[in-house]
Amino acid sequence: MYAQMVKSTGNLKTRDEMSPEEAHFQDRIDAGEKIEPKDWMPEGYRKTLIRQIGQHAHSEIVGQLPEGNWITRAPTLERKAILLAKVQDEAGHGLYLYCAAETLGVSRDELTEDLLSGRMKYSSIFNYPTLNWADIGAVGWLVDGAAIMNQVPLQRTSFGPYSRAMIRICKEESFHQRQGYDIMMKMAQGSEAQKRMAQDALNRVWYPALMMFGPSDKDSVHSGQSMAWKIKINTNDELRQKFVDQTVPQAEFLGLTVPDENLKWNEEKGGYDFSEPDWNEFFEVVRGNGPCNTDRINARIKAWEDGAWVRDGLMAHAQKKSSQVAAE
């Protein structure tokens, strides 16, 4: 999900092509050791991590937008409080990840500027609208479910600060998924109109959720080096298959129908056969032509510009304190 279109910086080398430093680094990776910020690392490893962690952080922050405008419109006070807590969690996840990226020598200001200029992306799923309350349930169930599928393996990623950040993030994401599934359960067990809303939300979110794992492995040519460095643990198709196998029984329990006429259990492979998403749609969204791309970026630009006075004030205060310490 958070490595969508992240290209590994550096070519996949054989042992004979590696320098002594690169060979030692790869030995540490293969042995399951964590790489820490002050350790020697190939420049390609550092740059690939910056791209992936940065995209992950941006996704957490932008991911607040489809849900944030439903906080005041949630149907009960309890639902408002739960959704507010969830959106707050997403902000915290972004901050953890920006901190992890900063240990690689990049500032969060630089990362934000890369996002706003279009040089860095965020997950394609957040360029789709949330049209009604059932969509908030589908986002929690499917989008956060797909996120968990991607993030649990990242607890074993080779870069220490990223790995450790994922431990707490995964715990909170599991709450987010349960929150969404609970909404869908209430809707599916409610009136006929509510069940239709739940089915409609599933119909619209299903394929964008499958796209979250990135292109098919046959079209994702940049994973080899990331997997050798254990920045990426599983392939896109492996994660997508696991997500479908886990989610279809959940939909059946709800009494909802996954919108895929080709969906069927394959006894031989021990998983479901299913239809591929529309990859032309995926690439259009990634290129900035999705339903909400412009709105999302404009919201981030406005937040960045409106917050300039806060950043300026904090910097002035820090400089003042630093001058006082130096004068003592």
C-alpha positions as CSV (number, residue, x, y, z in Angstrom):
1,M,0.0,0.0,0.0
2,Y,2.6,2.5,1.1
3,A,5.1,1.4,-1.6
4,Q,2.8,2.2,-4.5
5,M,5.0,3.2,-7.4
6,V,8.0,3.6,-5.1
7,K,11.0,2.8,-7.3
8,S,14.1,1.3,-5.6
9,T,17.0,3.6,-6.0
10,G,19.9,1.3,-7.1
11,N,20.3,-1.8,-9.2
12,L,19.9,-5.3,-7.8
13,K,23.5,-6.6,-7.7
14,T,25.0,-10.0,-7.5
15,R,27.5,-10.7,-4.7
16,D,30.4,-10.4,-7.2
17,E,29.2,-6.9,-8.1
18,M,29.0,-5.6,-4.5
19,S,31.7,-3.6,-2.8
20,P,33.0,-5.0,0.5
21,E,30.8,-2.5,2.4
22,E,27.7,-3.5,0.3
23,A,28.4,-7.2,0.9
24,H,28.7,-6.7,4.6
25,F,25.5,-4.6,4.7
26,Q,23.7,-7.4,2.8
27,D,25.0,-10.0,5.2
28,R,23.5,-8.0,8.1
29,I,20.1,-7.8,6.2
30,D,20.2,-11.5,5.4
31,A,20.9,-12.3,9.1
32,G,17.8,-10.4,10.2
33,E,19.7,-7.5,11.9
34,K,18.1,-4.1,12.1
35,I,19.9,-1.2,10.4
36,E,20.0,1.9,12.5
37,P,20.4,5.5,11.4
38,K,24.1,5.9,12.1
39,D,25.0,2.6,10.5
40,W,26.6,2.5,7.1
41,M,24.0,2.0,4.4
42,P,24.0,2.2,0.6
43,E,22.8,5.5,-0.7
44,G,20.1,3.7,-2.7
45,Y,18.8,2.1,0.5
46,R,18.6,5.4,2.2
47,K,16.8,7.1,-0.7
48,T,14.3,4.2,-1.2
49,L,13.5,4.3,2.5
50,I,12.9,8.1,2.4
51,R,10.5,7.6,-0.5
52,Q,8.6,4.8,1.1
53,I,8.4,6.2,4.6
54,G,7.6,9.7,3.2
55,Q,4.8,8.3,1.1
56,H,3.5,6.3,4.1
57,A,3.6,9.4,6.3
58,H,1.8,11.5,3.7
59,S,-0.9,8.8,3.3
60,E,-1.6,8.8,7.0
61,I,-2.0,12.6,7.0
62,V,-4.1,12.8,3.8
63,G,-6.1,9.8,5.1
64,Q,-7.6,12.0,7.7
65,L,-9.4,14.1,5.0
66,P,-12.0,11.6,3.7
67,E,-13.2,10.9,7.3
68,G,-12.6,14.2,9.0
69,N,-15.6,15.9,7.5
70,W,-17.9,13.1,8.9
71,I,-17.0,13.8,12.5
72,T,-19.7,16.4,13.0
73,R,-22.2,14.3,10.9
74,A,-21.7,10.9,12.7
75,P,-25.1,9.6,13.7
76,T,-24.5,9.4,17.5
77,L,-22.3,11.1,20.1
78,E,-20.5,7.8,20.6
79,R,-19.7,7.5,16.9
80,K,-18.4,11.0,16.8
81,A,-16.0,10.3,19.7
82,I,-14.8,7.0,18.1
83,L,-14.2,8.7,14.7
84,L,-12.5,11.6,16.3
85,A,-10.1,9.2,18.1
86,K,-9.4,7.4,14.8
87,V,-8.6,10.6,12.9
88,Q,-6.4,11.7,15.8
89,D,-4.6,8.4,15.6
90,E,-3.9,8.9,11.9
91,A,-2.3,12.3,12.6
92,G,-0.1,10.5,15.2
93,H,0.9,7.9,12.7
94,G,2.0,10.5,10.3
95,L,4.2,12.2,13.0
96,Y,5.8,8.9,14.0
97,L,6.7,8.2,10.4
98,Y,8.0,11.7,9.7
99,C,10.3,11.3,12.7
100,A,11.5,7.9,11.3
101,A,12.3,9.6,8.0
102,E,14.1,12.4,9.7
103,T,16.7,9.9,11.0
104,L,17.7,9.4,7.4
105,G,18.7,13.0,7.0
106,V,15.6,14.6,5.5
107,S,13.4,17.2,7.2
108,R,9.6,16.9,7.4
109,D,9.5,20.4,5.7
110,E,11.4,18.9,2.7
111,L,9.0,15.9,2.6
112,T,6.0,18.2,2.7
113,E,7.3,20.3,-0.1
114,D,7.9,17.2,-2.1
115,L,4.2,16.2,-1.6
116,L,2.8,19.6,-2.4
117,S,4.9,19.9,-5.5
118,G,3.9,16.5,-6.8
119,R,7.3,14.9,-6.5
120,M,6.0,12.6,-3.8
121,K,2.7,10.7,-3.7
122,Y,0.3,9.2,-1.1
123,S,-1.9,6.2,-1.3
124,S,-4.3,6.2,-4.3
125,I,-7.3,5.2,-2.1
126,F,-7.5,8.6,-0.5
127,N,-8.4,10.2,-3.8
128,Y,-11.9,8.7,-3.6
129,P,-14.8,10.4,-1.9
130,T,-16.8,9.3,1.2
131,L,-20.4,10.0,0.1
132,N,-22.3,8.7,3.1
133,W,-21.9,7.2,6.6
134,A,-21.7,3.7,5.2
135,D,-18.5,4.8,3.4
136,I,-16.9,5.5,6.7
137,G,-17.6,1.9,7.7
138,A,-16.2,0.6,4.4
139,V,-13.1,2.7,4.8
140,G,-12.5,1.4,8.2
141,W,-13.2,-2.2,7.3
142,L,-11.5,-2.4,3.8
143,V,-9.0,0.4,3.7
144,D,-7.6,0.0,7.2
145,G,-7.9,-3.8,6.6
146,A,-5.7,-3.5,3.6
147,A,-3.4,-1.2,5.5
148,I,-3.0,-3.8,8.3
149,M,-2.2,-6.5,5.7
150,N,0.6,-4.3,4.4
151,Q,1.8,-3.0,7.7
152,V,2.1,-6.1,9.8
153,P,5.0,-7.4,7.7
154,L,6.6,-4.0,7.9
155,Q,7.1,-4.6,11.7
156,R,9.9,-6.9,10.3
157,T,11.3,-4.4,7.9
158,S,15.1,-4.0,8.1
159,F,15.3,-0.3,9.1
160,G,15.0,-0.1,12.9
161,P,13.0,3.2,13.3
162,Y,10.5,2.2,10.7
163,S,10.1,-1.3,12.1
164,R,9.5,0.1,15.6
165,A,7.0,2.7,14.5
166,M,5.0,0.1,12.8
167,I,4.5,-1.9,16.1
168,R,2.4,0.9,17.6
169,I,0.7,1.8,14.4
170,C,-0.5,-1.7,13.7
171,K,-2.1,-1.9,17.2
172,E,-4.1,1.2,16.5
173,E,-5.0,0.2,12.9
174,S,-6.6,-2.9,14.3
175,F,-8.9,-0.7,16.3
176,H,-9.7,1.3,13.1
177,Q,-10.6,-1.9,11.2
178,R,-12.9,-3.1,14.0
179,Q,-14.5,0.3,14.1
180,G,-15.3,0.2,10.4
181,Y,-16.6,-3.4,10.6
182,D,-18.8,-2.5,13.5
183,I,-20.4,0.3,11.4
184,M,-20.9,-2.1,8.5
185,M,-22.5,-4.7,10.8
186,K,-24.9,-2.2,12.2
187,M,-25.9,-1.1,8.7
188,A,-26.1,-4.6,7.3
189,Q,-28.4,-5.6,10.2
190,G,-30.5,-2.5,10.0
191,S,-33.3,-1.4,7.7
192,E,-33.4,-2.4,4.0
193,A,-32.3,1.2,3.2
194,Q,-29.3,0.9,5.5
195,K,-28.3,-2.5,4.1
196,R,-28.5,-1.1,0.5
197,M,-26.2,1.8,1.7
198,A,-23.7,-0.8,3.1
199,Q,-23.8,-2.8,-0.1
200,D,-23.3,0.3,-2.2
201,A,-20.3,1.4,-0.1
202,L,-18.7,-2.1,-0.5
203,N,-19.4,-1.9,-4.3
204,R,-17.5,1.4,-4.6
205,V,-14.6,0.8,-2.2
206,W,-13.8,-2.9,-3.1
207,Y,-11.6,-2.3,-6.2
208,P,-9.9,0.8,-5.0
209,A,-9.0,-1.2,-1.9
210,L,-7.5,-3.9,-4.0
211,M,-5.4,-1.2,-5.9
212,M,-3.9,-0.2,-2.6
213,F,-1.3,-3.0,-2.8
214,G,0.1,-1.5,-6.0
215,P,0.3,-2.9,-9.6
216,S,0.4,-6.6,-10.4
217,D,3.7,-8.2,-9.8
218,K,4.2,-8.7,-13.5
219,D,4.0,-4.9,-13.9
220,S,5.8,-3.9,-10.7
221,V,9.4,-4.1,-11.8
222,H,11.0,-2.2,-8.9
223,S,10.3,-4.6,-6.0
224,G,13.4,-6.8,-6.4
225,Q,15.9,-4.5,-4.7
226,S,13.5,-3.4,-2.0
227,M,12.8,-7.0,-1.1
228,A,16.5,-7.9,-1.1
229,W,17.0,-5.1,1.4
230,K,13.9,-6.2,3.3
231,I,12.4,-2.7,3.0
232,K,9.5,-4.5,1.4
233,I,8.6,-8.0,2.8
234,N,5.9,-9.3,0.5
235,T,5.0,-8.8,-3.1
236,N,1.9,-6.8,-4.2
237,D,0.1,-9.9,-5.4
238,E,0.8,-11.9,-2.2
239,L,-0.7,-9.2,-0.1
240,R,-3.7,-8.7,-2.3
241,Q,-4.4,-12.5,-2.3
242,K,-4.2,-12.6,1.4
243,F,-6.5,-9.6,1.8
244,V,-9.2,-11.2,-0.5
245,D,-9.0,-14.5,1.3
246,Q,-9.5,-12.8,4.7
247,T,-12.1,-10.3,3.6
248,V,-14.6,-12.4,1.6
249,P,-15.7,-14.5,4.6
250,Q,-16.2,-11.2,6.5
251,A,-18.5,-9.9,3.8
252,E,-20.4,-13.2,3.8
253,F,-20.9,-12.9,7.5
254,L,-22.4,-9.4,7.0
255,G,-24.7,-10.8,4.3
256,L,-23.1,-8.5,1.7
257,T,-21.9,-9.5,-1.8
258,V,-18.4,-8.8,-3.0
259,P,-18.9,-7.1,-6.4
260,D,-17.0,-9.6,-8.5
261,E,-18.8,-12.2,-10.7
262,N,-15.5,-14.1,-11.1
263,L,-15.0,-14.6,-7.4
264,K,-14.8,-18.3,-6.5
265,W,-12.8,-20.5,-4.1
266,N,-9.9,-22.3,-5.7
267,E,-9.3,-25.5,-3.7
268,E,-6.0,-26.2,-5.5
269,K,-4.3,-22.9,-4.4
270,G,-6.2,-22.7,-1.1
271,G,-7.5,-19.2,-1.9
272,Y,-10.0,-17.2,-4.0
273,D,-9.8,-16.5,-7.7
274,F,-10.8,-12.9,-8.2
275,S,-10.9,-10.2,-10.9
276,E,-8.0,-7.7,-11.2
277,P,-8.8,-4.1,-10.6
278,D,-8.9,-1.7,-13.5
279,W,-5.3,-0.8,-13.7
280,N,-5.9,2.0,-16.2
281,E,-8.0,3.7,-13.5
282,F,-5.3,3.2,-10.9
283,F,-2.6,4.8,-13.1
284,E,-4.9,7.7,-13.8
285,V,-5.5,8.3,-10.1
286,V,-1.7,8.1,-9.4
287,R,-1.1,10.6,-12.2
288,G,-3.4,13.0,-10.4
289,N,-6.7,12.5,-12.3
290,G,-8.7,10.8,-9.6
291,P,-12.1,12.1,-8.2
292,C,-10.5,14.0,-5.3
293,N,-6.8,14.5,-6.2
294,T,-7.1,18.2,-6.6
295,D,-9.2,18.6,-3.4
296,R,-6.8,16.6,-1.3
297,I,-3.7,18.5,-2.4
298,N,-5.5,21.9,-2.1
299,A,-6.4,20.9,1.4
300,R,-2.8,20.1,2.3
301,I,-1.5,23.3,0.7
302,K,-4.1,25.4,2.7
303,A,-3.1,23.6,5.9
304,W,0.6,24.2,5.2
305,E,0.1,27.9,4.4
306,D,-2.3,28.5,7.3
307,G,0.2,26.9,9.7
308,A,3.1,29.0,8.7
309,W,2.7,31.4,11.6
310,V,2.8,28.5,14.1
311,R,6.0,27.2,12.6
312,D,7.6,30.6,12.5
313,G,6.6,31.2,16.1
314,L,8.1,27.9,17.3
315,M,11.3,28.5,15.4
316,A,11.6,32.0,16.9
317,H,11.0,30.6,20.4
318,A,13.6,27.9,19.9
319,Q,16.2,30.4,18.6
320,K,15.5,32.6,21.6
321,K,16.0,29.8,24.1
322,S,19.2,28.7,22.3
323,S,20.5,32.3,22.5
324,Q,19.7,32.4,26.3
325,V,21.5,29.1,26.9
326,A,24.6,30.3,24.9
327,A,24.7,33.5,26.9
328,E,24.7,31.8,30.3
